[in-house]
Amino acid sequence: MYNILELAKMSGISTRTLRHYDQIGLLIPEKRTDANYRIYTSKDVDTLQQILLYKELGFELKEIKTILSEKEFSQIESFRYHLDKLKKQKKHYDHLITQVEVSIQSLEGKRKMSDNEKFNYLKKEMIEKNDQQYGREVEERWGKEVYKKSKQKVANMTKADLDRANHLQTEIIKYLTEGFALSDPSSEPAQIACAMHKEWLMYFWPSYSKEAHLGLVDMYLQDERFKVHYDQHQEGLALFLNKAMHLFLSEKKS
């Protein structure tokens, strides 16, 4: 067991901070002396460790209090979550460090760096982000081999390809919004947006089919992560894209 001074010294935080945690109900000592001095047990030490870990990961104290008070809270699962997130962060920074080191060597004339190499880090980041957010769903829907080929296609993108793909994303929203204002999925702006959406997909898909494209825009309405990408610009924009794309890819358009 530890008094407040001992725990402050061991943890590297101030006694004032520990008192504040007590006052807000975040870390209430399990025991107190007859003179009402705080006594911290090993369980309290574990809780403080969790609090400091969550703080390092960017959580606010109110959020941490909610997390720790949940009935289903598991310290082991929490550590596993921390470890997984830290490993992903480490991988992110390892890639960034490598990119910066190579860029410095190039600027110092110690090695030549092609234009494509300068964007390797961005492409790796794009692939890893998609892996984390959508990888499992893509593999389940279209298969591991298709997803593998898709990632390879992204890895082989040139700077011009990357610039065009990013430009298309902006233009798609612009033309969709114009079509939405007309309340007409068959309008020229809406159909231009659909054509751009197809072009954008071709930068990432190893092969294209109308059926797969329709399946994708249908999924936009079923998965909140995809839906919000469009609806954050205009409520109902994902549904509008869905309707416009079904017209664009209809038999008359085939």
C-alpha positions, -999 to 999 in steps of 0.1 A, spaced: 0 0 0 11 36 -7 3 70 7 -3 99 -17 33 110 -16 47 76 -24 22 71 -53 30 105 -67 68 98 -66 63 63 -82 40 74 -110 57 107 -118 25 129 -113 18 154 -86 -1 149 -54 -24 177 -66 -33 157 -97 -40 126 -75 -63 147 -53 -81 160 -84 -86 125 -97 -102 117 -63 -124 147 -63 -139 140 -98 -143 103 -89 -117 90 -114 -94 74 -88 -109 71 -54 -85 54 -29 -98 21 -16 -86 29 19 -82 59 43 -65 61 77 -83 71 108 -69 106 101 -86 105 67 -53 103 47 -55 85 14 -41 50 11 -37 35 -23 -37 -3 -29 -23 -23 -58 -57 -21 -75 -55 17 -73 -21 15 -89 -35 -5 -118 -63 20 -122 -38 49 -123 -18 31 -149 -49 28 -171 -57 64 -166 -23 75 -177 -22 52 -207 -56 65 -219 -43 101 -214 -13 93 -235 -36 81 -262 -55 114 -262 -86 106 -242 -102 133 -220 -107 126 -183 -145 124 -187 -141 97 -214 -116 78 -192 -140 78 -163 -168 64 -185 -145 37 -199 -133 25 -165 -168 25 -150 -182 2 -177 -193 -32 -163 -177 -50 -191 -143 -33 -187 -114 -58 -188 -79 -47 -179 -64 -75 -201 -85 -65 -231 -77 -29 -224 -39 -36 -225 -44 -56 -257 -62 -26 -272 -34 -3 -262 -8 -26 -276 -25 -30 -309 -30 8 -313 6 15 -303 19 -10 -328 -1 7 -356 12 41 -345 48 27 -344 44 13 -380 30 47 -391 60 66 -377 85 40 -389 73 46 -425 74 84 -420 109 83 -405 122 62 -434 106 86 -459 122 117 -442 156 100 -440 156 91 -477 144 126 -486 173 141 -466 198 118 -484 183 129 -517 186 166 -509 222 161 -497 230 144 -530 239 111 -513 213 92 -534 188 98 -562 151 97 -555 126 93 -583 94 112 -583 75 80 -576 97 72 -546 87 105 -531 52 93 -528 58 58 -516 50 68 -480 17 83 -490 7 52 -509 17 29 -480 -4 51 -457 -34 48 -480 -31 10 -482 -27 6 -444 -56 29 -437 -78 10 -460 -66 -23 -445 -76 -11 -410 -110 3 -420 -123 -19 -448 -98 -48 -454 -119 -76 -439 -151 -65 -456 -134 -62 -490 -119 -97 -487 -152 -112 -476 -172 -95 -505 -147 -98 -534 -121 -123 -522 -85 -121 -509 -69 -123 -544 -89 -93 -557 -79 -73 -526 -43 -83 -530 -43 -71 -566 -60 -39 -556 -33 -31 -531 -6 -38 -557 -23 -15 -581 -22 13 -555 15 6 -547 23 10 -585 5 43 -588 25 72 -602 25 107 -588 2 117 -616 -22 89 -608 -23 99 -571 -29 135 -580 -57 126 -604 -74 102 -580 -73 129 -552 -86 155 -577 -115 132 -587 -126 128 -551 -130 165 -548 -148 169 -582 -172 140 -575 -185 158 -544 -187 191 -563 -208 177 -592 -229 155 -569 -238 186 -548 -247 205 -580 -270 176 -591 -285 173 -556 -295 210 -557 -314 203 -589 -331 173 -572 -324 153 -603 -302 121 -604 -304 121 -642 -291 157 -645 -258 165 -663 -238 173 -631 -250 141 -614 -241 119 -644 -207 136 -647 -201 128 -610 -210 91 -618 -185 90 -647 -158 105 -624 -167 79 -597 -161 51 -622 -128 67 -633 -117 70 -597 -125 34 -590 -103 23 -619 -73 36 -600 -79 11 -572 -98 -18 -587 -78 -45 -606 -108 -50 -629 -141 -33 -634 -177 -46 -637 -210 -28 -637 -224 -53 -612 -195 -47 -587 -199 -9 -590 -236 -12 -583 -229 -34 -553 -205 -8 -540 -229 22 -542 -256 0 -526 -232 -7 -498 -227 30 -493 -263 31 -479 -258 1 -457 -225 10 -441 -224 42 -420 -186 46 -426 -192 49 -464 -224 68 -461 -210 96 -439 -182 102 -465 -209 117 -487 -236 128 -462 -211 150 -443 -212 173 -473 -249 172 -478 -275 151 -459 -289 125 -484 -260 128 -508 -251 91 -505 -286 81 -515 -286 106 -543 -253 91 -556 -269 57 -554 -299 67 -575 -277 86 -600 -254 56 -604 -282 32 -610 -293 54 -639 -257 58 -651 -252 20 -652 -286 11 -664 -291 -11 -695 -297 21 -716 -263 33 -706 -245 -1 -711 
